Amino acid sequence: MITMPQMPRSLPRRRAGSALIVVLWVLMVLALLVGSLAFDMQLEANLTGYQRSQLQAKQLARAGVEWARYLLTRSLRARAELPMQTGDDETVYRDAIHVARGLAVTNIVRELGAGRFRVDLIPEQAFRNVNRLSDTDWETLLERADVPAEQWPELIDYFKDYTDANEEHRINGAESDDPFYQERGYGCKNAPLDTVDELMMIKGFTKDIVYGRRAARPGDQPQPGIAPWLTVWGTGELNLNAASPEVMMTMDGIEDTVDDGFANVSEVLAFTRLSPALQGAVSVNEHRYMRVVSVGECGDVRARIQCILFLGGRYIQPVFWREGSAP
C-alpha cells in the first residue's frame, strides 16, 4: 500500500501569520490614506475659510472708504450753527462738522455683519508737500529725522537735481550721468514726485532716512523717517488744525496747536512764533485733498486701503488708491 506523505502541521499557522501581517499592512495603508485625506480636507477648509475672511475684510475696507465718502458729502453742507436734520446721528453730524472745519477725524469704527471697519480721515494738507519744500524746510525736516548735518547739502541738491526740469548739476547734486543712476538703469525724473515712495529712487535717500530705523540695541533711540511727514498733494500750505505735532515741528516757528484748532491764520500768528512773512505757508481749514485710511477686520484677518480723495466742489474723486494687508 502506498502512503501519501503527511504535510507539516505548522504550515496552516504560517499561512495564518502571513495573512495577519498582510491585513495589518493593509489597515496601516488605509489609515494613512484616510489620515491624509482628512488632513487635505482640513487644509482646504482652512484655506477656504481664510480666503472667505480675506474677501470679507477687503469688502469691509471698501465699505469704510464709502463711509468716508458719505461723511465728506455730509461735510459739504454741514454747519456748526445749523441744527441736525431729522434722523441724523449725533456722532456723524459732529464728524461732518469737524471735516468741514479742516480737522482730522480718526478711529471711526463701525460694526458690519461678521466684522467691522475702522476709518481715519486726515486732510492731506496736514503733511508737508515734498515738492514745495525750501532749503530751510529741508534742513528742519532732516534735523527732526536725526540726519547728520553734514549730509544736508548733498541730500537737498540730490533732490533738486532729480526733480528740476534740466540736467544742470548743482554743486553737491547728481544728474542722470551720475554712476548711481547709471548703475540702476534710470535717470533723473526732471519732474515733481508723484509719490513719497519715489524718494527711494534718489541718490542719498536711504531706507533709514525715508522710512526710519528701529533701535539697534535696548536703550537706543530709533531714527524717525521723513515719509510719515510728507505728501505730494495740495498747494503746500500746512493745515495746522489737522497736522500732528511731529509734522508741525518740521516748520520752523511752530511748536504746538490748541485743542479746538485755530479759527484763522491771524490766530496762528498770535499763538505761535511763526513769522508773518510765512503766513501764506499755513492754513487752518484746507482739506481739498483728503487721506482716507480704511482697515477692514474679519476675525483675525485684516485688509487695508489707503486712498486720496479730491473734493472738487460738488463731487468727490479718488486720485490715489493702494490696497494691501494690514498689520
Summary of the structure (lengths in Angstrom):
residues: 327
radius of gyration: 32.2
end to end distance: 95.3
largest distance: 137.4
contacts: 907
relative contact order: 0.14
helix: 44%
strand: 19%
